[in-house]
Amino acid sequence: MPSLDSESNYCSRIFRASFKSQRRNSGDRFSQLDSPLIGSNPHQSEMWQARDGTHTVRSHGVRVAKIHIHDWLILVLLGFIILSLNVIHPFYRFVGKDMMSDLKYPHKNNTVPFWAVVLAAVPLPIFVFLLFYLRQRDVYDLHASILGLLFSDLITGVITDAIKNAVGRPRPDFFWRCFPDGQDAYDRWGNVICHGDKHLIMHGHKSFPSGHTSWAFAGLGFLSLYLSGKIKVFDRRGHVAKLCLVVLPLLTASLVAVSRVDDYRHHWQDVFAGGLIGLVVATVCYLQFFPPPYHVNGWMTYACLRLLEEMRANTNNGQVNGQAAEVEIQPNQMNNNSAKAGTSSLPDEDIESGRR
C-alpha cells in the first residue's frame, strides 16, 4: 500500500512496481499476468495488463466501455425518462384566495439559468477528471468518475422531476404567473381560474423540490467527494488547505440554492429538499465506484483495490504452494540419498557435494 508521502503514486504505478518486485522474488509464478486479464472473468473484468504502466483511453477505453455497456444503456433510459417528466403536466394543487398572500412575490428572471447549472454539474467535474487522467493515465479511474457523475445527475433529475409533478406545489411568484394583469378570478369552490401563459402556469406548479439545487449538489457534490479522495483530505496530517478546496464546489452549489430563494422561484423548503436529494444521490453513486474518502485507500477505485487484493492473494497462494513443494521434496531427496549411500562406494563427502 502506498505511503502517505507518495501522494502522486496511483494504481497503475503501484501495480507495475509490485509486479516487478514479485516477479523477481517469485520467478515465473506470475507469468500468467503477462496477458491481459480483462474479460477473462466477469469478476476480474477491470484488471490491468500487468506490464503496461499506463491504461489510456486508446488502449483500454473501448474495452472498459463494453464491460459497462448496460450501465450506459441505463443512462440513456434515464435521459428519456427526464424528457418525458418535463412534458407531463404536474398535479394542479388547489390554490385559494386566502393562500395568495404567500404567492404574490414578483416574477423575476433567473439569476442562475438552468443551462449554467448543467455546465457546473457535468462539464466542470469532467474537466477536473480529465486533469487527473492526464497525470495518472488511468482510464479506469476516468471511466468510473464520469459514469458515477452521470448517474448522480440523471438519477437526481428523475427523482426531482417525479416529485415535482406529483406534489404540484405553487411557486412563490404563482400569483403573477396565473394573473399577469393583477386581476384574480376564482371558481365557485374558491380555486384559481388562471388566464396567464400556460407554460408559465405549468412550471408555476413545480416548486417542490428545487431542480437547480438538486442538480447543483448532485454534480458538484460528486466532484467534492472525488477531490477529497484524490487529494487525501482525511489523511490526518492537518492540511486545512485541502479542505478548503473540497468545500469550494459545495459552496458553489449552496449559492445556487440561495439564488433560487432570492429570485422568488422557490420556498426555502424546496431548496433544502433539493440539496438533500442531490447530495445523498451523489454520495451513493460515488460509493459505487470509490471507497469512502476517509478510507486509507480512498484515492483508488474499487477496481484497483480488487486487483491488488487478488494479486496479493495469488502471491500468498504461490508462496504457500512453493513451501509445501519444498517440504515434500526434501524428505524424498533424503531417502534417495540414504539409499545411494548404502549401495554406492562413493565417499560421503562426494554424495553431499552432489546434493549441493
C-alpha positions, 0 to 999 in steps of 0.5 A: 500500500502506498505511503502517505508521502507518495501522494502522486503514486496511483494504481497503475504505478503501484501495480507495475512496481509490485509486479516487478518486485514479485516477479523477481522474488517469485520467478515465473509464478506470475507469468500468467499476468503477462496477458491481459486479464480483462474479460477473462472473468466477469469478476476480474473484468477491470484488471490491468495488463500487468506490464503496461504502466499506463491504461489510456483511453486508446488502449483500454477505453473501448474495452472498459466501455463494453464491460459497462455497456448496460450501465450506459444503456441505463443512462440513456433510459434515464435521459428519456425518462427526464424528457418525458417528466418535463412534458407531463403536466404536474398535479394542479394543487388547489390554490385559494384566495386566502393562500395568495398572500404567500404567492404574490412575490414578483416574477423575476428572471433567473439569476442562475439559468438552468443551462449554467447549472448543467455546465457546473454539474457535468462539464466542470467535474469532467474537466477536473477528471480529465486533469487527473487522467492526464497525470495518472493515465488511468482510464479506469479511474476516468471511466468510473468518475464520469459514469458515477457523475452521470448517474448522480445527475440523471438519477437526481433529475428523475427523482426531482422531476417525479416529485415535482409533478406529483406534489404540484406545489405553487411557486412563490411568484404563482400569483403573477404567473396565473394573473399577469394583469393583477386581476384574480378570478376564482371558481365557485369552490374558491380555486384559481381560474388562471388566464396567464401563459400556460407554460408559465402556469405549468412550471408555476406548479413545480416548486417542490423540490428545487431542480437547480439545487438538486442538480447543483449538489448532485454534480458538484457534490460528486466532484467534492467527494472525488477531490477529497479522495484524490487529494487525501483530505482525511489523511490526518496530517492537518492540511486545512488547505485541502479542505478548503478546496473540497468545500469550494464546489459545495459552496458553489452549489449552496449559492445556487440554492440561495439564488433560487430563494432570492429570485422568488422561484422557490420556498426555502423548503424546496431548496433544502429538499433539493440539496438533500436529494442531490447530495445523498444521490451523489454520495451513493453513486460515488460509493459505487465506484470509490471507497469512502474518502476517509478510507486509507485507500480512498484515492483508488477505485474499487477496481484497483483495490480488487486487483491488488487484493487478488494479486496479493492473494495469488502471491500468498497462494504461490508462496504457500504452494512453493513451501509445501513443494519444498517440504515434500521434496526434501524428505524424498531427496533424503531417502534417495540419498540414504539409499545411494549411500548404502549401495554406492562406494562413493565417499560421503563427502562426494554424495553431499557435494552432489546434493549441493 
